[in-house]
């Protein structure tokens, strides 16, 4: 049955002044939408109309088989229909199927379109007689001898200087036979239709990345580059074609295709921006580009700093290395080590200097290893995604925060890392020869590392963005700062008499430096709160407290002069508190429960719609509220809330809120936590203050 209806909207925009074109651009879509709502309305002169038909490739179908049908459109001369992405505000063909149970229809298979200059930019069109293929699958449950009826309601739009919306309903009746029988007269039609489809990109590789305001599509064919593409037809409206201001260039064994983004449509509405796109690459052979994710932009090569900006970094690194010598675990060693050089070399000044140089080489070698590890980590994480990406990862931020916190406790004196560090100088004196001096330089670097965090952190921050040569040179400057006193004093041993005596001032200096680390840990806690949400911060705060207790127990009782029983007990309690701290501080599992802000208007609106409402009267400073969130809202409870259609509202009382206070008084409460389940036509259900999953399930199961 042919129930085709069409209406025609004639536009004279090509002949109007610019101001009138702008008005037409605004009014035309509104007129189209108005006319589409009235199925009985037909403008005079709706002809010419498209001649449409629905063809099956088969005469009969077998149970479980897949077969193809074709929507064939024969357009009047000079008229055209549109590709799935029209390039403007026009409408592409669409088919709505009514199928027997178990039948499934695949998507429309789009032929390669033409690229045409339209009034609002490039349009992707079909003129003449386009054919749109659709694969259908039959269930295995149909019986041989049955007859199945397939109904398709097709709509499309054809345009010239006017546009006509057309539609037609089709019915196909096919018998079910043991084997599928092809329709001999349809073979040529379907072969021609398949020839107009883009080729699949077997063996091709595609990648995409942002390129300023454009998108860079990199296409690598399976063989050598031949017959450069001429254009790209996008499937998504936020991507424009190459012919809309893009470019195609060769880059080694691939093509680089720059595609402009489309941000506004013809009537100045925002076009949603996606993170992946597909389309058809036009050329000697059209190729279908599969859905390709737009990845991160490739990082630009690191540029060397000009000398005027690099010298202050070198100076800061050198100063940082010098300051390391003031740490209590390093400073007492200096004089002892130089005197060891003198004793080994006797009165030969050249040998004393050689020991100092070899010692410095040991320090440099150690820093080379440290900086090499840092550079490898930077290359693995920072080069590909940009340095700083690590601070978007909760586990990385947590690890850094705990490291800074534990080192701060160490420097403040809560416990010691390597309590015998100050005696290293005595043991180093027993080392003989140049090899012993080299090893002493390595060991001095290792001993300095626990005390170096305030300066090493600043050094990494300054040097991490530098290219390789400047990166390693900067760390070499820090190594020279640590080794410089040894070099100077080995050349002039009498200067040892002018060194300040080790004393309590050194411990005070170390403790003062610990506050830099506490500040860093606090900053990282703030970053961590942003990643896990402020509502989940109580766990990390308690976790840091447990870790501080673990460090205190270790520093108080796990000491050499304590008995074996005391040290064993200290070790057990240290491990228990440390494990508890890590468990409490770890990133929480993301909750699937979606909370909406509470207001009386929102509550009444939902209840009027017949929607049950769960209200959590809470506050950040309410410890019991935070405990309830951790233990009551299990996955089972959330699934039950979703099945019951319950909407969760959060009434946050962290700051004074008169509306919340009034609502609480209405339930006869003044203190929180208060958790209330409301259902239309029922009395409020007030749950216990200390909430459990069983309490939640019992209340929810009471809903109809």
Steps between C-alpha positions, in 0.01 A plus 500: 500500500637838400420762767775737388457859614724791419513867566717757339671797658620736231796717593634791298803552720744477212351816352450707819729759657724383785275634776200315360709181469577521871130537578422204274766293676322556832141462376545206262566227763211624714269485198620149420429382853157663497401337176628158607258493791198513269481183298198621304663827389630511145625811328395557142752379250638218711592310186737381368515202733751219533412158368582256783500123533612236749664193344608169651807318372331167571178329399485301823689481830627212710487478882803679653603657169609857426376675189513848349230743393543826310322835520524641148428871445465641149529878540360750252761678286709761691369378837704313760475327837766491774769290663470401868688824588338751269759772567223739599154493657334278240366152573654169383296194403368292790321166522287385793431126491209298629623141507376163627636382834867403484579688179768770515588778257853635464596862429469666162806439283580842356630532142784743430341848473588799285644814662301805393521869582187576701365829628642436850821327391580157363212253461528125451235388253358231274359592163346270240407157638670421833445155652529442877566144615391351834583152629225313687540183700232237556479299822564127493159445660294577188346197334531385141172561322417819691474842340652809663398861445755782531385862517724801443402865552755705305549877513741719304545858389577620148620849418580723208437867579206370699473201730231235510457253786375167363401169652363166396405173667600166349404141568701193404354151528746211481447125537718291730680213325768255600766698311511864397413554134652801320285725283658477152368832371628691805866391470605786273338764724673372813837453328488859375402625848786316668743642244408850618580424865841610635760226526585363842837614631665158535867546590466878541580677827339820627575733790374845588611778733412865566684751283416844634142567394520213249522122518801322353411164345801283419430230240748225413403269212630142484733576210684794350333839475326526165211710370467754781149539646305802382252549784353356818126469568437491877222299662474737798386864473781640719757414230521683168626364170848567365344722233361721779842640584707193581805351333658168397879460512743211489701426815737208444295188436166661595264781410432774752150639451405820684128529557338819631256471789141620465379672818180672382229384263325714239269659758780564752418210731797335672610170343591243769870408475578130502819311587491267198393519137472295182434568134599428143836583342439605140751431224567255222333246729272613782596343835286483813683649800387312814413677823830655610556645847652846518800440724721744683700742294859384451730682736724760347875438520648649814686817415824597668478795736698809408814541710351794690224276635708184533779647714269575797383136491860377499580733788201379697595136444859569608378678813262212574793257486707721730216521754485121513837514671338679796272205577586319826545174312762655268680787671692301767645281226675780309790562735542133582511407133754767404723396789471143371624626158796667669588191701487277193709736285749605766668826406447461125261786420436371148371170641274685747349700211462180294302340785274805505448482122422127511259563788326767288479256208320255732249772586455587129451135407233460769314808383526374142314186605237699691445748217493215246216334692312830515554559127371151417191561713448834327528340158253227596238734642580859426605505135194328362235669708666811636668527837245558774264231366618284791325736741171400339551143627376450859750222577793711383389800708443276803848346466666841475299634793594206724865526397514872583315444828726216615818692405368804688445287812853365458659843472294628795652225712203266550718216371834460323580349162842343550572611856868408455552742213720732708744215557546435131811719497674273747429191296606673180843572648566127491465500121839515330608625157322689224227236474413565862473875430271436202277275711498766771359749246225253407420435863497871585232553235294210636533635855398849386190384314264462801590855607472652154126501436432876538772581248469194275128572452572858394777379272272253325237768453753733336684244289228257397382708203849545355631313195738213562832689496384778732316247719813294572718810526269640768527185709874502441505848656324368809752216522784752476338698783507193722858412399643855499595517872693174464688629194589832667601345831706228334692775321528710818473261802579775752162657426344218706595700811259776388197272464232559768483231760212255472242569769134547590463774236509232233201314645306827520586571136377156396175539692441841341538341158231244590232769483565536126407135465193532721386786276559285190303212654217743581493624142487143368216423744309793348561360149396154619175639642417642159554159338300289746237765592496690826237267648759219500780699668438373853657163420833646379516731805459203735742304281773764540440493875551121508819529296629769737434262793686224314803727452487608865491138624793415273703799618417445867541127548669342197846613615827306541508534879147363545444135583424254226143458630440876497641538151292208372182646648590842356547347158159327515314814613686713246389267221140488627461878525675555166272245329193659660615842384546383143159333501326813630686735266461299178281645224136398555311299244284740296138484613228441243249684719422838346413774748300809410501818713199514731247779502140500613392589145693204355360267765139604433551487124619140514224390736236664280636294210454182707875453557622376841771716658785414738645799688835498680527794741877516539804723552871476440567548874263217599717193566203263529373623162830406339493157663147444365616581147779243526296210633132543405499567125619165369464393137205283600327797665568726201363236259185473714459880498527499121244222465259688723559824308617688809668836446772585755516859625781638715409777749845638586504677838873571500415870486194651675188443294165618643302291249672181616449595867129550437474164318673323792258654749217369286631148569540577871879510479764767554826302481645299214536245352140465393407270210142506372322290237194669349240344271187660354200446727703339781635614834872590507733217605777632726792259511737441795780751557770232467396357167561147373431331164226291665323816617507635146374177342218466752379856431531466122319168488205671664445701182241368257 
